[in-house]
Amino acid sequence: MMIKPILKINKNEKIQQLHQLVKSKIIEVFENKRHVYFFLDRTLDQSIFDEIITLFKITEIQYIPLGIQKSFESSNLILIKIEDRKLLDKTISFLVDCFIKNYEPENDHYLVCGFGSSDLAIEDLTRDIKRKLVVKDDDRKIIFRWYDPRVMIYLEDIFEQGQLKNLYAHFSDWIFLHPTGLYFLDLNETLNVASKPINKLNNKQSIQLDLISISNNVYQNLFSFQEEIDPYFVQPVNIHQSLFQAYDEYQIQETEHLISYGLYSQILHSNFMEYQSVLENLYQHCISGNKNFTEAMELLDSNIFAQIQQDYKNGV
């Protein structure tokens, strides 16, 4: 595993404790490397960093455009480098406050995607980041948000270790936060692995990347079903694997039905489709009838759901 937890977060974790832990990690990186990089994303809040940006010299900040834009300063992705302890002291509380919002399952504003260090100068690191933001998918080019924690947690399930090594090769340290935990990149895991760039996605990788947003949707929705399941024990990677099975094996490919499938796979069991009552119900209403997957599952008696959960719990 290249992506490893520093801390597995549970629902009783106090925000203040998390704030102190993150702050200490930032200071640790700064003291060890004499600098710390932050990756900012203001896509969903254009003015959030306006005030803090004024504190940085032009040589300490880089704007990273996604596609063709009128000016670099209009870019939503921003890389900043702090080498001055006084500047760190001025900005750290604000940056940590933005960063720990990533802990909240309902949050969509991932303003500070991560922090860490690199042996590269900020201009060279920016060029490396820009080069890896676009990959070829069939005959089109797509934006690859590999820096986003909501994407990063799935990458080991999609790409080879050599590809991940190439993706993060120019970081010495990198730490990011997700509702499931505080993570770091253990680059020592790939020391003996050959680096391999991600230039073009294969068909499976293309589907898997497309399923990430649906998986994240399912994960967020699970917090509305806390009487049936404790979402804090759910790993989004397991949702993602179930969705790929639905897409590839069962040919469930519409977003609405994939979301339904993902919820059932976690609330009931990942193998719920193999349960006899489910198979009979789907055959009756989808194969012989004119219902779709979601409609057919809604016709199942609630007692059957409870029985499925109990049987799988008992190993039946």
Secondary structure, 3 states (H helix, E strand, C coil): CCEEEEEECCCCCCHHHHHHHHHHHHHHHHHHHCCEEEEEECCCCCCCCHHHHCCCCHHHEEEECCCCCCCHHHCCEEEEEECCHHHHHHHHHHHHHHHHHHHCCCCCCCCEEEEEECCCCHHHHHHHHHHCCEEEECCEEEECCCCCHHHHCCHHHCCCHHHHHHHCCCCCEEEEEECCEEEEECHHHHCCCCCCCCCEECHHHHHHHHHHHHHHHHHHHHHHCCCCCCHHHCCHHHHHHHHHHHHHCCCCCCHHHHHHHHHHHHHCCCCHHHCHHHHHHHHHHHHCCCCCHHHHHHCCCHHHHHHHHHHHHCCC
